[in-house]
Amino acid sequence: MRRKLVIGNWKMNGSRVANAELLAALKEAGPSVAEVAVCAPAPYLADVALSLQGASISWGAQDCSAFESGAYTGEVSASMLAEFGCRYVLVGHSERRAFHAESDQLVADKAKAALAHKLTPVVCVGETLAEREAGQTEAVVKRQLSAVIHTLAHCISQVVVAYEPVWAIGTGKTASPEQAQAVHALLRAQLKAATEKAGEMKILYGGSVKADNAATLFAQPDIDGGLIGGAALKAADFTAICRAAA
Ligand code: 13P
């Protein structure tokens, strides 16, 4: 039985004061049956690490460099994230693929850099609305995951995969539990062809997950939790989603 995982992706939101209030409320809510993590903007990681020390919530970052160190102005390396106690790092979020032109191979290289520093990469895949309407969903998510499988080889079982249909992100249009499950099953089958540990791997769903739709999504056999954007910024909503994963 895979333990459910719920990760809050704060994106470029928050402030030191707002983060402290949010984390205090999450800690106050107490431990959850599901594993819970928050992915904060890099400048706040020291604060987050201090606040969550000893709590049952892990933390992570939203991106990392594919490179170890050097002349890469503005980038943050996986080793730096590890120094701040990060457990997770998102790689290949659709906003990075779209706004920073991240290729499938770059995303795979970032996942490799994360693993080299014992961070768990959360590899995000997902199709746009145009791709879904053109019947390309399967081809797109398989292509995105395939680059990571080839690059990580036998280490692929150490990643978390997140299926986030781009058309469902921040739009209020959630994939139906059946739509999401269908893609998760495809991804699981692709992982099975690559590793005998595919049955133990977590595949999260992201895209307009809210307190009122989380339970039915998380009840699907191949949905192992969620990657939560907007609703992760409100303690009551995020806590309710974490409870729905129990
Ligand atoms: P929303 O939950 O705001 O749709 O965002 C999902 C997401 O992109 C999480 O990474």
Residues whose N, C-alpha, C, O or C-beta is under 5 A from the ligand:
A	BS01	13P	N9 A168 I169 G170 T171 G206 G207 S208 V209 L227 I228 G229 G230 A231
